[in-house]
Amino acid sequence: MLESWCRQVEDRCKTLNQIRNNYPSMSLDIESRGERIRFPPMDDTIEMEIEDVMVDVNEWQGRKKVILTQYTICIIPEDGSDSSDDELYMSLPIGIIREVDKGEVESLFKRVGVDQSIVHSNALTITLECRDFRRVRMIFPPSILSSNYVEEFEIGLQWHIHGLLETPLANILGDCIKSKKLSCYFDWNSSFDMEIEMTRQKAIEDNTGWTISFVNNEYKLCSTYPKQLCVPKTLTQDILLQCAQFRSKERIPALTYYNYRKGTSLCRCSQPLVGIRGQSSTSDEAVIKAIKEISPNKELVIIDARSYMAASGNQFSGKGTENPDRYQCKVLFSYIPNIHVMRQSADQLHNLVCTSIPEAQWLSALESTHWLDHISSLISSAKLIVRYLEDRNTSVLVHCSDGWDRTTQLVSLVQIMVDPYYRTPNGFYTLLEKDWMSFGHKFRQRLGHPDYPEERSPVFLQFLDCVWQIYRQMPQHLEFTEKFLLELALHSQSGLFGNMLMDSEYSRNSKFLGAHTPSLWTYLSTIPTNPSYLNQIAPIRPNSQVKYLTLWSNLYLRYGGTDSEEIKSNRNGLVMWVPDEWATVCQDCRLSFSLLRRKHHCRCCGRIFCASCAKTELPLPQLGYTEKVRVCESCRKRVCSGI
C-alpha cells in the first residue's frame, strides 16, 4: 500500500505557488541575514487533493477542497479563489495533528436524477484531533467511496505525521535543505552557550563562588544535561560524579540563574535517591552545602514541586526528597500535580472548547477542568521563589521528580519575573534554549510522539499560558506580544521547525537538527515587538489568584466556531448532518437535550436544535424536499429572504 501511495504521490506532484499566493497564511515568512523566504518552501508539493469535502472545525462547517502536502493540510474554497476571509481557508501543519480517527460511514442527503429527488448517500469520515485545540472532521463525498482515495489520504497523513516526528524534516525536505536559498536559515546548533549566558548574569566572576565545569563535556555525566554546567568552585569532578549517582537520571544540582543584585542563586536538579530506608550520600550533601555557603545569608531553601504525599510515595521506588535535618535546609512543597493530571485537565479543556454546552454551564464546565487552578499554582509557586531570592536573600534549589517538567516551568517563570532581559524576545529565546532545550525538557514525549502515548502532557503550553497571564496583567513589562506567544504555542508543536523536536541538547546535536531544520527563532523574529514596552529593572509579581486569571481565548477558542446566524445554507445539494452524539445542547438556545427536550436536525444546514428552535416547516426544493420539513430559525430567514 505504501508503494502504491508513493507512486500516486509522484503522479500528482505539482507546485503550490498559486495557492500560497492566493492564501498568504498557508506559508510562513522566515527572515535571516537580510533575506526573506517563504516556508514551507515553494517546491513543497501537492500529494493529494479532494473536492466536495464537508469540513467541520469545532462548530464551524463548510464545503471545501482539501489538499494534502508534505507539510500541511490546506482547506480552501473549492474554486481556489483569492479571499481575505480567514474563515474560508486554513492551513493545518501535519505535526500539529495528535490523532487520526477514521470514523464510521455517515449518512448524507443528495439531490439526484432529473427530478432532483432526495436520496441517502454514504460517506466516509476522518476526524483529526489537534494539539492546538482544533477538532477537524472531514466527510468525504460519496463519489469517491468506490475508490481508495480516503484510505490513501489516511495512509499518507499517518506516514507524514510519523515522518515529521521520527525523522523531523531531515529526510522530508530532501534537496531543499541543500539549496543555497535555504542553507542560511539552518545551522543554529551553536545559538546558545552556557558560559556566555553565565557571564551575562555575572555568575562566574571571581567573587561569586561559581564556575563553569566541563565534567559533562561528552554527556557522560548526564545525557539530558547541557555540556557546560555552572557549579560551586569548591567542588571537584569526583564529587560531582558521585553526586550524580545519588540523583534521579544523574541530574545534579546546577545553577540556572544568578541574581547578581542580591547575590542569590537559583539552582535546579532532580529528586535524591533516598528510598524507603533513607539512604544518604556525602557527595550530594557536599554539593548542597557548597551552594548554601555561596548564599548571602548562608541558607538554602529546597522547593519540591510535588506534594508531600507524592514525594513520600516515591520512596517506595527508591527515590524521594531531602531530609531537612540531614541537609540542614528548609524543604517546602508546591503541591503541583504530575504530568498525568495535567494531561487529563488539558483533554477536558480540549473537549470543552470543541463541543457545545449551554452558556449557563460554561463557567462551571471550565472550572471542572481545573486548568486555571493549575496555572494559578504555577504562578504562585514561582512568586514564592522570587520572595526568597529577592526579599529574603536566600538561594533556592528547585526540583520535582526528574527535574525536567515542573522544575523547568518554575525556574523559567521565576527568571521572567526577576530579570528584565528574559522579558525581551532575545532573552526569551535564551531562556528557552537554556532551561528547556539544554536542561532536557522532553519535548518529543510531552508533545505526543506516537511511541509515548502516556507521556503526553501540556507542560510547555502551561508555561506559555502563565507567561500570557503575566502579559495580560502587565503588558508594558514584556517586549514581546500575544501574537509572539500564539505563534510559539502553535509552532512548538507543528513539526516545521527543529528547535523542540527532541528531548535534550544531546539528542538534537546527534541528529544534526541544527544543520537540517530551520530555527523557530528566525520566524518569531519577524513578529513586531510591543510598542508600549517599558524596561523595568525591578522584579514583577503578577497576581496568581484564580479570580485574576482568565482563559486564553485567543489560543483555546480561536477555532471555536461561529454563531448559527453565520452558517450559510447549502446550495450544492449536499447536507452534512451533525452526528447526534456530538450535540449535547441546542445550537440556538443552548439548553441541554433530555428525554423531554429532544434533538431535531435542520434539513437545510444539518445542525441540531430543540423543537422550539426548529419549529418552522418549509419546503426546500433546492435540496429535494418538496414537502414541508423542519428548519431552524436562521435557515428560515435565509430561505424566506431568498439568500
PyMOL commands that set and color helices and strands:
alter all, ss='L'
color gray80, all
select helices_A, chain A and resi 2-12+17-22+24-26+86-88+94-96+142-144+149-166+170-173+175-178+180-183+194-200+237-244+248-250+282-294+308-317+324-327+339-354+359-369+371-391+406-418+420-423+425-438+443-446+453-455+459-473+475-477+482-491+505-510+513-516+520-524+546-548+553-556+564-566+580-582+621-623+633-641
alter helices_A, ss='H'
color red, helices_A
select strands_A, chain A and resi 28-32+35-39+46-57+60-69+72-76+90-93+97-102+106-112+117-123+125-130+135-139+210-213+229-232+254-259+264-268+300-304+330-333+395-399+574-576+600-601+608-609+616-620+625-631
alter strands_A, ss='S'
color yellow, strands_A
deselect
rebuild
show_as cartoon
